[in-house]
Each structure stands twice: as C-alpha cells, then as structure tokens.
Amino acid sequence: MIDADVPAWWGGLGLPGLIDLHVHFLPERMERRVWHHFNHGGPLVGDGWKIEYEWPVEERVARLRELGVRSFPALSYAHKPDMARDLNAWAADFAGRTPGCLLSATFYPEPGVVDYVRRALAEGVRVFKVHLQVGGFDPRVAELDEVWGVLAEAGVPVVVHASSVPVPGGGVGPGPMAEVLRRHPRLRAVIAHLGMPEYEPFFELALRHERVMLDTTMAFTDFSERRMPFPASLRPALRDLGLAGKVVLGSDFPTIPYAYAHQLYALERLDLGDDWLRAVCWHNGAAVI
C-alpha cells in the first residue's frame, strides 16, 4: 500500500475518513531542532532515522487532507518550565487556521500549571499531550496531582508518552502512570505507542481502567517489529480492547521513517477484522473528541 491507495482503503471499510490522534506540528524553530535530532540520533531517540515527511508545513497539511485524515491534533510537548503556555498559544493559532486540526495543549510541572490547564479546557482544548521522557519529569510529582484530577473530571484525552522507548529513565515505564491512575482512575490517558516495549503492563492498565486507551503509533510496522515486536499472546486483548473502544489510530506523522500508508497496512495485516479496523481508525477516536 502507498499513500495514494489510502482513500480507497478507508472507503472500502465504509468510513468517511480517518481520525489520527497522534500527529505533530510544532513552531518552525522547534520543529527543525526535533527533526535534526531524529535525523542524526541523540540521547532521546537512539540512532534516530530519516524522516519521511520532512516537508514544508503546507505540504504536510495537504498530505493529511489527501490521505483523508479528517481530524488530527498538532501535538506539542514542553521540556522545561515557562514553555507550555507559548506552545499552547501557537497550537491554538495553528488549529484556528488549519481545517481538521483539533485544538490541543500541553503542560509541565511548574507554578501556574493548574490555572493554564483549566484555561485551556475553558477555551475548548480537545486533546492534551505530555512526553514524560522528553520532559524529564515524573507524572506523580505534587505539582501535577490537581492537573490529573481536573483532566479526569473533564474527560479530555491526554496522549502520554509513558514508555521507556527509545531509552529508559526518569518517570517513564508503567509504574508511575499506574500510580497516577490509582489516584485518578477516571483519567482518559491515551498511552502512546501501545506502551512499547512494555506492552503487557500498559495493556493491563487499559484492561483495569475504564477510560485508559492505547494508540497504535508506530506499532506493528516493519520498523518497530524489528526492534520491539508485539507479543502474539496479546493479540486477543488487542482485538477486544479495540472493539471496546480503547484503541485509537496514531501515526506520529510526519516524524516517521516510512510512508503513512504503511501504518495502516500494518494494522490490516494483523487480520483482526474489518470491524476492528473501523473502530480503531474512526469510531473510537470520534467517541472521545
């Protein structure tokens, strides 16, 4: 499958398009730094990889439209204090001028974080994003306890990079988020990358907590299967969770080392059925945004 085949693919499933909850657009200067890091490797990306869609922003938006991605966020993430507010303002402006882009926001453990998260919710933010590894913080820190509570009450999905890929350390891994969820069991956490490589414990969190979800970002692709293969023993749980509304499509566009279509092909070749594909690629995302 190539990108040009994607509209016929989702059309054959009877869908109106795709909903992708793990897409990145960033302020240009920040984006260039991120791309340089991936292209050359570094402490948080290992060896890195060549980015498939290292294109001008207008071309990337156009490609999503051509693919039929009807709804997507411009996920940003803060890695130091006094950064999240500016990123949120940029994301609001980008969403306001980009059809199909969901209003998204991020946060960081710092003074005032509860206030700006509440303000973001009041302004209509549909998706939050935090990257525990890049941010270098533990989700259990006192500054975030009220934030998690506010988000749990609001029911807004929070895409959380909580696993130890590409390198372990800090507050990543299933343990810290498990404790957050013990305190805030109604939190709608969307565990990025299915929690790879710690698939099993993150699946347990999704099975245990009503609102915890998993996104498919980079999972099952040739790239990830070579490095962190998905356990065959979890396929029944993957099918059940998807049909129960708890698995959503994620891609990591544009920062991926293969065509967007390959992520969809990787889902199809799991052979979990058309109902599962329809749920993951549209219905489950639509239910939470």
N, C-alpha and C positions, 0 to 999 in steps of 0.2 A: 504494500500500500504506500502511495505517495500522497503529498498534501492535496493534490488536485482531486484525489479519489474521496476525500473525507466527506463532502456534502452528500454524495451518493451513498456513502456508508451509513451516516445517521438517518438519511432519508429512507433507506431500506429498513431501518428499525422503526419507522413511523414517528420519528422525533422531529420537533421543529428546529433543532439545532443542538448545541452543546452548552453546558454550564461548567466552567472551569474555575474552581475556587483557589487555584494556586498559580497565579500569574504575577510577574513582577514588572513594574515600570517604576523608575526612580528618577530623581533630579539628575540632569545630564552629568554633572561633575562626579556625583556619587556613583552613577551607573558605570562610567568609564573606569573608575577605580575597581569596582566589583569585577568588571569584565577583564581587566588586566590581571587581577588576582586569579581568576579561573583559567585564563589563557597561559599563565606562567607557573601556576601552582603556588602554594603557600601554606601557612600553618593551619588554616581552617578549611582548606579544600584539597589537601594532599597533593597529588600530582597535577590536579586540575585537568582541563580538557578544552578543546577548541569549540567555541560557542557557535551553534548552528545559525542563530538569528542575530548576529551582531550587526544590526541594521539601524538606520535612522528610525526615530520613533514613529513617523508617519507610515513607514513601510511595515513596521511591526503591527501597528493597529490595523492596517489594511489586510495583512495576512490573517489575523484573527477573524476579521469580517469575512474573508474569502473562505476560511475553514468552517464558518458557521458558528463560531463561539459567540453566543448571544449575550451572555453575562460573564464578567470576569472582574476581579479586583486588581488594583495596582499596588500589590503588597510591598510595603516598605518596612524596615525594622531599624530601631535605634540601637547603637552600640556604645553610647556614652550619654551622660546627662546633658540636658539642655539641647537635645536634638529632636526628640519626638514631636514637639509642638510644630517645629518648622516642617518636618516631614508630613505631618497631618495636614498642614495648610497647603502644601504642594499637592498632596493626594486629592484634597477636596477640589482644588482648581483643575487638576487633570481630569477627574471624574466629571466635573461640570462641563467640560468641553469635549468629552470623548463618549460618544454613544455606546451603550452597553457596559460601560465601566461602573462597577459598584463602588460606592463611597466606602473607603477603608481607612484604617488608622492603626497606629502602633502605640506602645507605651514602654516606659523604662522605670525601674525603681528609683525614684527621686522625689524631692519635695514638690508638692502640687500635682502629683500623678493622678490622684483620685479626682481632683477637680477637672483636669483636662479630659479624662476618660468620660466623666459624666457629661461634659460639654459636647464631646464627640457624639455620644449617644443621642443627646438632645438635637444635634444637627443632622441626625439621620444616618450615622455610620452603620453599614450593614455587615462588615467583616473587620475583625482585628487580626493583627499578626505580631507574634513575638518569636524571636530566634534566640533561644537560650544559649546556644554555643557562640554565635557572633556577639551577642550582647554580653556574654561572660557573667551572667547572674543566675542565681538560684531562684526558682519560682516561689520558694517558700519564704522569702525574705518578708519581714514585717511590713515594709512599705507597700507590698502588693496584696496583702491579705484582703483589705477592703475592696481593692480593684477586682479581684476574682469574685468577691461576693456581689458587687454591682453588676458584673458581666453575667454571672449566673442568674441573677434576678431578671436581667434584660433578655436573656436567651439568645443573645447575638453570638454567632460562631466566632471562635478565636483559633486561627490556624497557628499551631505551636510546633516549631521545630524543637523537639524534646529528646530525640535520639542522639546517639553518640557518633553518628556518621557525619563527617569523614574522620573525626578524631574524638576520643572520649575526653572527659574532664569537666570540672565545674559542676553546674546544676543539671547536666544532661543525664539521660537514662530514665528508665521507668519509675525509679524510686521517688524522686522529687515531685513529679506530676501526680503520682499515686497519692502522696500526702496532701497535695493541693485539692485533689478530688475528694479525699476523705473529709476535708473541711468544707468543701463546696461541691457536693455531689450533683447539683443541678447545672454545673458549668458545661456549656456546649463547646468543649475542646475538640478541635479537629487535629488529630495527630498527623503531622506531615510525613510523607514517605512510608505510610503504614508502620512507622516506628522502626524502619530498617536501621541496623541489622537486628535490633531487639524485637523482632516481630511478635514472638509469643507473649511476653509480658504486656506489650501495648495492646494486643488483641484481648488479653484478659481484662484490661481496663475498659475496653469498648463493650465487652460482654457484661461487665459488672455494673457499669453506669449507664443509665438510660439515655443520656444526651451525648456521650462521648462518641466521636466519629473518627474515621480514618480517611486520609486522602491517598490517591493512587500515585502521587508524584514520583516519577522515575521507576516505580516498582514494575517488575515483570519484564522490563526492557532487556535487550541483549546486554546493554552496558551494565545494568545492575545485577543481572543474573550471573554474569561472570565473576562479580566481586562479592555479592551478598545475595545468594539465591534464596528465593522464597520457599519455605518448607512445604513440601507436599502435604504434610499432615494437617496444615492449616487451611487447605482448600475448602473443606466443608464449612468451616467457620466463616471464611471469606464469602462464600456463597450466601450463607444465612444472614450475615451482617449486611451484605449488600441489599438483599431482598427486604430486610427490616429497616432500610433507610439510613444505615450507618456507615456506608462507604460512598465517597464522592470523588468525582473526577478532579485530578490535579495534574499539572504538566511541568511546572517550573519554566514555562515559556517566558522569555526567549533563551534562558541560560542553560540550554541542553545540548548534548553532543550528537544529536540525531534529529531527524525530521519529526515534527509534531505528530504526523500520521503514525509513526512507529509506536507511540504510547497507546494509541487506540488499537493497533494491530496486536500489541502485547496483551491488551485486555481481552480481545476477541479470541486469541489462541488459548486462553485459559479454558475455553469451552464450558463456561458456566451458564450459558443460555442467553437468549435474547432478552428475556425479562430482566435478568441481572444487568445486562448492558444498558438497557433503557433506564433502569433505576439509577445506576452509577453515573451515567453520562448526562442525565437530565433531572429525573424526578426527585432524587434525594437532595440535590443541590437546590432545586426550586422550592423544596419544603422548608428550607432554613434561611433563605434570603428574601 
